[in-house]
Amino acid sequence: MKITDIKIRKTFEEGPLRAVVSLTFDDQLALHDVKVIYARDRYFVVMPSRKNPDGTFRDMVHPINAAFREEIETAIIAAYRDHLAAQEAAAADVEA
């Protein structure tokens, strides 16, 4: 299963939540509401989850193995950094 598209849907400048992302796999399956979190001086990815009646959260979707989790996380964080760089370049063009 290959990631064929990553969309940075919303970004945040304050707090640990930095972005909400959608992924497309094999041009056939969409996964929404993946979160990019910045905490303890690093970025990581949190899968969509729901709140259980006891107040705990449970992932609705998640990779089965560490290698695929790493592939997803690396791709999302790279897309997020590219998005930030594009925003900074656009802001610099406006200022110039």
C-alpha positions in Angstrom: 0.0 0.0 0.0 1.5 3.3 -1.1 0.7 6.8 0.0 -0.3 8.6 -3.2 -1.4 12.0 -1.7 -1.0 14.0 1.4 -3.1 17.1 2.1 -2.3 19.5 4.9 -5.8 20.5 5.8 -5.3 22.9 8.7 -2.3 24.2 10.5 -1.9 25.7 14.0 0.9 27.9 15.3 0.2 27.6 19.1 0.1 24.5 21.2 1.3 21.0 20.5 -1.2 20.3 17.7 0.5 21.6 14.5 -1.6 20.2 11.7 -4.5 18.1 10.6 -3.7 15.9 7.6 -5.5 13.7 5.1 -3.8 10.8 3.3 -4.7 8.9 0.2 -3.5 5.3 -0.3 -3.2 3.8 -3.8 -5.5 6.5 -5.2 -8.3 4.5 -3.6 -8.6 4.9 0.1 -8.7 8.2 2.1 -7.7 8.6 5.8 -8.7 11.9 7.4 -7.9 13.6 10.7 -4.4 12.4 11.2 -2.7 14.9 13.5 0.8 16.3 13.5 2.0 16.9 17.1 5.1 18.8 18.3 6.1 17.8 21.8 9.4 17.2 23.6 11.3 18.9 20.7 10.1 16.5 18.0 7.2 15.9 15.6 5.1 12.8 15.7 1.9 11.6 14.2 -1.4 10.6 15.9 -4.0 8.5 14.2 -7.7 9.4 14.2 -9.3 8.3 17.5 -12.6 8.3 19.3 -13.4 8.8 23.0 -14.7 5.8 24.9 -17.4 6.2 27.5 -14.7 5.8 30.2 -12.8 8.8 28.9 -10.0 7.0 27.3 -9.2 7.2 23.6 -8.9 4.4 21.0 -7.4 4.7 17.6 -9.9 4.1 14.8 -7.2 3.3 12.3 -3.6 2.4 12.9 -0.6 0.8 11.1 -0.1 -2.9 12.0 3.7 -2.8 12.1 6.4 -0.4 13.0 7.9 -0.1 9.5 4.6 1.1 8.0 4.0 3.5 10.9 7.5 4.9 10.2 6.8 5.3 6.5 3.5 7.1 7.2 5.1 9.4 9.9 8.1 10.2 7.7 5.9 11.1 4.7 3.5 13.2 6.8 6.2 15.2 8.6 8.1 15.8 5.3 4.8 17.1 3.7 4.2 19.3 6.7 7.7 20.8 6.6 7.3 21.4 2.8 4.0 23.1 3.5 5.6 25.4 6.1 8.5 26.2 3.7 6.0 27.1 1.0 4.1 29.4 3.4 7.3 31.1 4.4 8.4 31.6 0.8 5.0 33.0 -0.1 5.2 35.4 2.9 8.7 36.5 1.8 7.4 37.2 -1.7 4.6 39.4 -0.3 7.1 41.4 1.7 9.4 41.9 -1.2 
